[in-house]
Amino acid sequence: MTSSVSVADTRMAQGPVLQAVLLDMDGTLVDTEGIWWTAEAAVFADLGHVLDEVHREVVVGGPMARSVGHLIEVTGATVPLAELMVAINTRFEELIARGAPLMPGARRLLTELAAHGVPTALVSASHRRTIEVMLRSLGAENFAFTLAGDEIGRTKPHPDPYLLAAARLGAHPASCVVVEDTLTGVAAGEAAGCRVVAVPSVAPIGPAPGRTVVSSLDELDVSFLRSLVSVPV
């Protein structure tokens, strides 16, 4: 007889175990938040607008349409949203063409996750084109699955990206650890029912039930990540 119980549910019945680690890209694994801001500022400067630094925390970590839409609103730019998004993506890709710098501890963490056979997904609000460029630095072999913001109807802060990633890896969300650097990403991971590790980049992130805040990926290893899913919220 064929069982109707999923592999993920069976694992949960056997006790909480780490089934997958779901990682954000920009600002979490790759030091690109400043590069994105540089690209945005350059494109708006070409249009005669100077971006105030106060908007940097507003646009970090969110879907590109929301971020660029905010900048259009505050500057009064008249260029269509879609055109500006293409221009900013193009400028960003030019800036990272020679490779993107990884965040401290990123390479070690990815190598350790692979060595321990922990399924790992890259879950980003960036477009697929940008992710493919980034994978030259990150190594596509380090991820069982990658998801781009333009491949899903609702991206962060909605839970959909993390729910889809967990499902694709055959994992229960409560047995997944999400690693994020912004409140937008943290909100998505928590809404999906995952344990969340926040590594704040531009804006501060406070602790909360089911959330762990660290200062660097250097503080994370497989043993620590496993411990997060074995402790009740």
FIROMAR-189493 format. One record per residue (C-alpha): x negated, y negated, z; residue in one letter; residue number from 0. Coordinates in nm, 4 decimals. Layout:
BEGIN
<site px="X" py="Y" pz="Z" code="a" pos="NUM"/>
...
END
This chain:
BEGIN
<site px="0.0000" py="0.0000" pz="0.0000" code="m" pos="0"/>
<site px="-0.1253" py="-0.3505" pz="-0.0795" code="t" pos="1"/>
<site px="-0.1612" py="-0.5713" pz="0.2290" code="s" pos="2"/>
<site px="-0.0025" py="-0.9186" pz="0.2296" code="s" pos="3"/>
<site px="-0.2543" py="-1.0411" pz="0.4877" code="v" pos="4"/>
<site px="-0.5290" py="-1.2579" pz="0.3378" code="s" pos="5"/>
<site px="-0.8971" py="-1.2020" pz="0.4039" code="v" pos="6"/>
<site px="-0.9085" py="-1.5379" pz="0.5826" code="a" pos="7"/>
<site px="-0.6192" py="-1.4380" pz="0.8130" code="d" pos="8"/>
<site px="-0.7904" py="-1.1072" pz="0.8881" code="t" pos="9"/>
<site px="-1.1074" py="-1.2889" pz="0.9891" code="r" pos="10"/>
<site px="-0.9079" py="-1.5218" pz="1.2124" code="m" pos="11"/>
<site px="-0.7462" py="-1.2217" pz="1.3829" code="a" pos="12"/>
<site px="-1.0915" py="-1.0840" pz="1.4580" code="q" pos="13"/>
<site px="-1.1843" py="-1.4087" pz="1.6310" code="g" pos="14"/>
<site px="-1.2977" py="-1.7555" pz="1.5237" code="p" pos="15"/>
<site px="-1.5936" py="-1.7413" pz="1.2871" code="v" pos="16"/>
<site px="-1.7489" py="-1.9973" pz="1.0556" code="l" pos="17"/>
<site px="-1.6090" py="-1.9118" pz="0.7125" code="q" pos="18"/>
<site px="-1.7299" py="-2.2103" pz="0.5106" code="a" pos="19"/>
<site px="-1.8998" py="-2.5481" pz="0.5275" code="v" pos="20"/>
<site px="-1.7481" py="-2.8232" pz="0.3134" code="l" pos="21"/>
<site px="-1.9789" py="-3.1157" pz="0.2466" code="l" pos="22"/>
<site px="-1.9205" py="-3.4669" pz="0.1219" code="d" pos="23"/>
<site px="-2.1804" py="-3.6029" pz="-0.1204" code="m" pos="24"/>
<site px="-2.2271" py="-3.9818" pz="-0.1220" code="d" pos="25"/>
<site px="-2.3773" py="-4.1035" pz="0.2042" code="g" pos="26"/>
<site px="-2.3673" py="-3.7542" pz="0.3549" code="t" pos="27"/>
<site px="-2.6035" py="-3.5447" pz="0.1435" code="l" pos="28"/>
<site px="-2.7308" py="-3.8150" pz="-0.0888" code="v" pos="29"/>
<site px="-2.8355" py="-4.1658" pz="0.0110" code="d" pos="30"/>
<site px="-2.6173" py="-4.3431" pz="-0.2428" code="t" pos="31"/>
<site px="-2.3801" py="-4.5723" pz="-0.0526" code="e" pos="32"/>
<site px="-2.6211" py="-4.8637" pz="-0.0998" code="g" pos="33"/>
<site px="-2.6647" py="-4.7742" pz="-0.4671" code="i" pos="34"/>
<site px="-2.2882" py="-4.7750" pz="-0.5235" code="w" pos="35"/>
<site px="-2.2672" py="-5.1199" pz="-0.3650" code="w" pos="36"/>
<site px="-2.5539" py="-5.2416" pz="-0.5841" code="t" pos="37"/>
<site px="-2.3728" py="-5.1133" pz="-0.8950" code="a" pos="38"/>
<site px="-2.0445" py="-5.2734" pz="-0.7900" code="e" pos="39"/>
<site px="-2.2124" py="-5.6033" pz="-0.7054" code="a" pos="40"/>
<site px="-2.3992" py="-5.6078" pz="-1.0380" code="a" pos="41"/>
<site px="-2.0864" py="-5.5437" pz="-1.2459" code="v" pos="42"/>
<site px="-1.8877" py="-5.8122" pz="-1.0640" code="f" pos="43"/>
<site px="-2.1837" py="-6.0509" pz="-1.0879" code="a" pos="44"/>
<site px="-2.1745" py="-6.0071" pz="-1.4649" code="d" pos="45"/>
<site px="-1.8153" py="-6.1320" pz="-1.4437" code="l" pos="46"/>
<site px="-1.9170" py="-6.4316" pz="-1.2359" code="g" pos="47"/>
<site px="-1.8110" py="-6.2983" pz="-0.8957" code="h" pos="48"/>
<site px="-2.0329" py="-6.2616" pz="-0.5884" code="v" pos="49"/>
<site px="-1.9227" py="-5.9804" pz="-0.3591" code="l" pos="50"/>
<site px="-1.9207" py="-6.0657" pz="0.0108" code="d" pos="51"/>
<site px="-2.0897" py="-5.8003" pz="0.2289" code="e" pos="52"/>
<site px="-1.7767" py="-5.7922" pz="0.4461" code="v" pos="53"/>
<site px="-1.6087" py="-5.5810" pz="0.1771" code="h" pos="54"/>
<site px="-1.8771" py="-5.3131" pz="0.1827" code="r" pos="55"/>
<site px="-1.7241" py="-5.1260" pz="0.4773" code="e" pos="56"/>
<site px="-1.3807" py="-5.1453" pz="0.3146" code="v" pos="57"/>
<site px="-1.4804" py="-4.9775" pz="-0.0113" code="v" pos="58"/>
<site px="-1.7221" py="-4.7158" pz="0.1244" code="v" pos="59"/>
<site px="-1.6162" py="-4.3535" pz="0.1062" code="g" pos="60"/>
<site px="-1.2786" py="-4.3996" pz="-0.0589" code="g" pos="61"/>
<site px="-1.1471" py="-4.3053" pz="-0.4019" code="p" pos="62"/>
<site px="-1.2980" py="-4.5256" pz="-0.6686" code="m" pos="63"/>
<site px="-0.9641" py="-4.6621" pz="-0.7895" code="a" pos="64"/>
<site px="-0.8840" py="-4.7859" pz="-0.4397" code="r" pos="65"/>
<site px="-1.2295" py="-4.9382" pz="-0.3867" code="s" pos="66"/>
<site px="-1.2440" py="-5.1177" pz="-0.7213" code="v" pos="67"/>
<site px="-0.8811" py="-5.2234" pz="-0.6852" code="g" pos="68"/>
<site px="-0.9689" py="-5.3901" pz="-0.3561" code="h" pos="69"/>
<site px="-1.2622" py="-5.5744" pz="-0.5143" code="l" pos="70"/>
<site px="-1.0408" py="-5.6941" pz="-0.7999" code="i" pos="71"/>
<site px="-0.7897" py="-5.8248" pz="-0.5480" code="e" pos="72"/>
<site px="-1.0418" py="-6.0172" pz="-0.3373" code="v" pos="73"/>
<site px="-1.2338" py="-6.1629" pz="-0.6336" code="t" pos="74"/>
<site px="-0.9440" py="-6.2311" pz="-0.8674" code="g" pos="75"/>
<site px="-1.1220" py="-6.0540" pz="-1.1527" code="a" pos="76"/>
<site px="-0.9009" py="-6.0120" pz="-1.4600" code="t" pos="77"/>
<site px="-1.0753" py="-5.7109" pz="-1.6170" code="v" pos="78"/>
<site px="-0.8543" py="-5.3959" pz="-1.6143" code="p" pos="79"/>
<site px="-0.9206" py="-5.1450" pz="-1.3357" code="l" pos="80"/>
<site px="-1.0038" py="-4.8589" pz="-1.5718" code="a" pos="81"/>
<site px="-1.2596" py="-5.0709" pz="-1.7585" code="e" pos="82"/>
<site px="-1.4299" py="-5.1794" pz="-1.4369" code="l" pos="83"/>
<site px="-1.4456" py="-4.8215" pz="-1.3103" code="m" pos="84"/>
<site px="-1.6219" py="-4.7116" pz="-1.6279" code="v" pos="85"/>
<site px="-1.8659" py="-5.0034" pz="-1.6040" code="a" pos="86"/>
<site px="-1.9487" py="-4.9315" pz="-1.2384" code="i" pos="87"/>
<site px="-1.9917" py="-4.5578" pz="-1.2994" code="n" pos="88"/>
<site px="-2.2220" py="-4.6328" pz="-1.5922" code="t" pos="89"/>
<site px="-2.4311" py="-4.8792" pz="-1.3896" code="r" pos="90"/>
<site px="-2.4520" py="-4.6320" pz="-1.1015" code="f" pos="91"/>
<site px="-2.5689" py="-4.3518" pz="-1.3285" code="e" pos="92"/>
<site px="-2.8359" py="-4.5805" pz="-1.4725" code="e" pos="93"/>
<site px="-2.9608" py="-4.6519" pz="-1.1193" code="l" pos="94"/>
<site px="-2.9871" py="-4.2846" pz="-1.0223" code="i" pos="95"/>
<site px="-3.1112" py="-4.1564" pz="-1.3596" code="a" pos="96"/>
<site px="-3.4523" py="-4.0704" pz="-1.2144" code="r" pos="97"/>
<site px="-3.2999" py="-3.8825" pz="-0.9217" code="g" pos="98"/>
<site px="-3.1101" py="-3.9673" pz="-0.6070" code="a" pos="99"/>
<site px="-3.2755" py="-3.9690" pz="-0.2644" code="p" pos="100"/>
<site px="-3.1381" py="-3.7060" pz="-0.0275" code="l" pos="101"/>
<site px="-3.0378" py="-3.7914" pz="0.3272" code="m" pos="102"/>
<site px="-3.2757" py="-3.6750" pz="0.6035" code="p" pos="103"/>
<site px="-3.2144" py="-3.3086" pz="0.6786" code="g" pos="104"/>
<site px="-3.0001" py="-3.2445" pz="0.3693" code="a" pos="105"/>
<site px="-3.2403" py="-3.0141" pz="0.1866" code="r" pos="106"/>
<site px="-3.3173" py="-2.8125" pz="0.5006" code="r" pos="107"/>
<site px="-2.9482" py="-2.7741" pz="0.5887" code="l" pos="108"/>
<site px="-2.8508" py="-2.6562" pz="0.2395" code="l" pos="109"/>
<site px="-3.1402" py="-2.4091" pz="0.2356" code="t" pos="110"/>
<site px="-3.0438" py="-2.2727" pz="0.5773" code="e" pos="111"/>
<site px="-2.6769" py="-2.2338" pz="0.4850" code="l" pos="112"/>
<site px="-2.7773" py="-2.0399" pz="0.1731" code="a" pos="113"/>
<site px="-3.0207" py="-1.8216" pz="0.3687" code="a" pos="114"/>
<site px="-2.7440" py="-1.7254" pz="0.6133" code="h" pos="115"/>
<site px="-2.4911" py="-1.6600" pz="0.3382" code="g" pos="116"/>
<site px="-2.2501" py="-1.9303" pz="0.4542" code="v" pos="117"/>
<site px="-2.0144" py="-2.0263" pz="0.1679" code="p" pos="118"/>
<site px="-2.0655" py="-2.3941" pz="0.0919" code="t" pos="119"/>
<site px="-1.8650" py="-2.6392" pz="-0.1183" code="a" pos="120"/>
<site px="-1.9376" py="-2.9918" pz="-0.2334" code="l" pos="121"/>
<site px="-1.6212" py="-3.2011" pz="-0.1975" code="v" pos="122"/>
<site px="-1.6540" py="-3.5551" pz="-0.3317" code="s" pos="123"/>
<site px="-1.4345" py="-3.8488" pz="-0.4294" code="a" pos="124"/>
<site px="-1.6860" py="-3.9281" pz="-0.7057" code="s" pos="125"/>
<site px="-1.6093" py="-3.8332" pz="-1.0639" code="h" pos="126"/>
<site px="-1.7314" py="-3.5075" pz="-1.2199" code="r" pos="127"/>
<site px="-1.9767" py="-3.6945" pz="-1.4427" code="r" pos="128"/>
<site px="-2.1439" py="-3.8444" pz="-1.1375" code="t" pos="129"/>
<site px="-2.1520" py="-3.5135" pz="-0.9489" code="i" pos="130"/>
<site px="-2.3286" py="-3.3445" pz="-1.2396" code="e" pos="131"/>
<site px="-2.6013" py="-3.6098" pz="-1.2249" code="v" pos="132"/>
<site px="-2.6324" py="-3.5660" pz="-0.8463" code="m" pos="133"/>
<site px="-2.6608" py="-3.1885" pz="-0.8732" code="l" pos="134"/>
<site px="-2.9964" py="-3.2370" pz="-1.0425" code="r" pos="135"/>
<site px="-3.1232" py="-3.3542" pz="-0.7035" code="s" pos="136"/>
<site px="-2.9056" py="-3.1378" pz="-0.4782" code="l" pos="137"/>
<site px="-2.9319" py="-2.8130" pz="-0.6715" code="g" pos="138"/>
<site px="-2.6110" py="-2.6639" pz="-0.8132" code="a" pos="139"/>
<site px="-2.7201" py="-2.3245" pz="-0.6813" code="e" pos="140"/>
<site px="-2.6586" py="-2.4466" pz="-0.3258" code="n" pos="141"/>
<site px="-2.2815" py="-2.4617" pz="-0.3747" code="f" pos="142"/>
<site px="-2.0254" py="-2.1907" pz="-0.4412" code="a" pos="143"/>
<site px="-1.7817" py="-2.4561" pz="-0.5550" code="f" pos="144"/>
<site px="-1.7849" py="-2.8287" pz="-0.6334" code="t" pos="145"/>
<site px="-1.4822" py="-3.0574" pz="-0.6492" code="l" pos="146"/>
<site px="-1.4718" py="-3.4083" pz="-0.7988" code="a" pos="147"/>
<site px="-1.2284" py="-3.6865" pz="-0.7227" code="g" pos="148"/>
<site px="-1.0990" py="-3.6954" pz="-1.0803" code="d" pos="149"/>
<site px="-1.0127" py="-3.3242" pz="-1.0716" code="e" pos="150"/>
<site px="-0.7352" py="-3.3480" pz="-0.8127" code="i" pos="151"/>
<site px="-0.4168" py="-3.5516" pz="-0.7929" code="g" pos="152"/>
<site px="-0.4774" py="-3.6905" pz="-0.4445" code="r" pos="153"/>
<site px="-0.8275" py="-3.7336" pz="-0.3112" code="t" pos="154"/>
<site px="-0.9543" py="-3.8489" pz="0.0291" code="k" pos="155"/>
<site px="-0.8124" py="-3.9573" pz="0.2757" code="p" pos="156"/>
<site px="-0.5485" py="-3.6999" pz="0.1792" code="h" pos="157"/>
<site px="-0.6238" py="-3.3427" pz="0.2925" code="p" pos="158"/>
<site px="-0.5796" py="-3.1962" pz="-0.0567" code="d" pos="159"/>
<site px="-0.9507" py="-3.1765" pz="-0.1536" code="p" pos="160"/>
<site px="-1.0477" py="-2.9872" pz="0.1601" code="y" pos="161"/>
<site px="-0.7434" py="-2.7613" pz="0.1496" code="l" pos="162"/>
<site px="-0.8251" py="-2.6723" pz="-0.2113" code="l" pos="163"/>
<site px="-1.1932" py="-2.6122" pz="-0.1328" code="a" pos="164"/>
<site px="-1.1083" py="-2.3842" pz="0.1608" code="a" pos="165"/>
<site px="-0.8600" py="-2.1903" pz="-0.0509" code="a" pos="166"/>
<site px="-1.1100" py="-2.1495" pz="-0.3348" code="r" pos="167"/>
<site px="-1.3594" py="-2.0038" pz="-0.0853" code="l" pos="168"/>
<site px="-1.0996" py="-1.7748" pz="0.0721" code="g" pos="169"/>
<site px="-1.1371" py="-1.9512" pz="0.4059" code="a" pos="170"/>
<site px="-0.8905" py="-2.0656" pz="0.6710" code="h" pos="171"/>
<site px="-0.9211" py="-2.4450" pz="0.7202" code="p" pos="172"/>
<site px="-0.9552" py="-2.4051" pz="1.0989" code="a" pos="173"/>
<site px="-1.2637" py="-2.1893" pz="1.0386" code="s" pos="174"/>
<site px="-1.4254" py="-2.4464" pz="0.8100" code="c" pos="175"/>
<site px="-1.6558" py="-2.7288" pz="0.9133" code="v" pos="176"/>
<site px="-1.6370" py="-3.0497" pz="0.7115" code="v" pos="177"/>
<site px="-1.9402" py="-3.2815" pz="0.7107" code="v" pos="178"/>
<site px="-1.8602" py="-3.6455" pz="0.6268" code="e" pos="179"/>
<site px="-2.0068" py="-3.9943" pz="0.6656" code="d" pos="180"/>
<site px="-1.6970" py="-4.2195" pz="0.6456" code="t" pos="181"/>
<site px="-1.3643" py="-4.2542" pz="0.8247" code="l" pos="182"/>
<site px="-1.1875" py="-4.1868" pz="0.4949" code="t" pos="183"/>
<site px="-1.3571" py="-3.8503" pz="0.4581" code="g" pos="184"/>
<site px="-1.3190" py="-3.7674" pz="0.8259" code="v" pos="185"/>
<site px="-0.9456" py="-3.8367" pz="0.7984" code="a" pos="186"/>
<site px="-0.9207" py="-3.5971" pz="0.5022" code="a" pos="187"/>
<site px="-1.1031" py="-3.3174" pz="0.6837" code="g" pos="188"/>
<site px="-0.8999" py="-3.3587" pz="1.0002" code="e" pos="189"/>
<site px="-0.5702" py="-3.3745" pz="0.8098" code="a" pos="190"/>
<site px="-0.6663" py="-3.0439" pz="0.6452" code="a" pos="191"/>
<site px="-0.7088" py="-2.8845" pz="0.9886" code="g" pos="192"/>
<site px="-1.0857" py="-2.8417" pz="0.9658" code="c" pos="193"/>
<site px="-1.3449" py="-2.9081" pz="1.2327" code="r" pos="194"/>
<site px="-1.5293" py="-3.2240" pz="1.1333" code="v" pos="195"/>
<site px="-1.8861" py="-3.3398" pz="1.1840" code="v" pos="196"/>
<site px="-1.9246" py="-3.7121" pz="1.1235" code="a" pos="197"/>
<site px="-2.2657" py="-3.8508" pz="1.0283" code="v" pos="198"/>
<site px="-2.1821" py="-4.2242" pz="1.0025" code="p" pos="199"/>
<site px="-2.3522" py="-4.4150" pz="0.7216" code="s" pos="200"/>
<site px="-2.2191" py="-4.7696" pz="0.6725" code="v" pos="201"/>
<site px="-1.9392" py="-4.7965" pz="0.9304" code="a" pos="202"/>
<site px="-1.9335" py="-4.6527" pz="1.2855" code="p" pos="203"/>
<site px="-1.7193" py="-4.3479" pz="1.3626" code="i" pos="204"/>
<site px="-1.6071" py="-4.2639" pz="1.7153" code="g" pos="205"/>
<site px="-1.5580" py="-3.9177" pz="1.8685" code="p" pos="206"/>
<site px="-1.2170" py="-3.7474" pz="1.8756" code="a" pos="207"/>
<site px="-1.0727" py="-3.3992" pz="1.9456" code="p" pos="208"/>
<site px="-1.2041" py="-3.1541" pz="1.6882" code="g" pos="209"/>
<site px="-1.4636" py="-3.4073" pz="1.5722" code="r" pos="210"/>
<site px="-1.8348" py="-3.4156" pz="1.6476" code="t" pos="211"/>
<site px="-2.0437" py="-3.7249" pz="1.5790" code="v" pos="212"/>
<site px="-2.4176" py="-3.6953" pz="1.5126" code="v" pos="213"/>
<site px="-2.6738" py="-3.9461" pz="1.3950" code="s" pos="214"/>
<site px="-2.8396" py="-3.7312" pz="1.1281" code="s" pos="215"/>
<site px="-2.8110" py="-3.4020" pz="0.9412" code="l" pos="216"/>
<site px="-3.1324" py="-3.3116" pz="1.1235" code="d" pos="217"/>
<site px="-2.9099" py="-3.2367" pz="1.4240" code="e" pos="218"/>
<site px="-2.7190" py="-2.9665" pz="1.2359" code="l" pos="219"/>
<site px="-2.8063" py="-2.6023" pz="1.1878" code="d" pos="220"/>
<site px="-2.6064" py="-2.2845" pz="1.1257" code="v" pos="221"/>
<site px="-2.5947" py="-2.1914" pz="1.4939" code="s" pos="222"/>
<site px="-2.4532" py="-2.5318" pz="1.5865" code="f" pos="223"/>
<site px="-2.1956" py="-2.5249" pz="1.3060" code="l" pos="224"/>
<site px="-2.0829" py="-2.1765" pz="1.4099" code="r" pos="225"/>
<site px="-2.0337" py="-2.2979" pz="1.7668" code="s" pos="226"/>
<site px="-1.7885" py="-2.5652" pz="1.6509" code="l" pos="227"/>
<site px="-1.5264" py="-2.3170" pz="1.5305" code="v" pos="228"/>
<site px="-1.5491" py="-2.0980" pz="1.8416" code="s" pos="229"/>
<site px="-1.4479" py="-2.3729" pz="2.0867" code="v" pos="230"/>
<site px="-1.0763" py="-2.4659" pz="2.1236" code="p" pos="231"/>
<site px="-0.9841" py="-2.8262" pz="2.0383" code="v" pos="232"/>
END
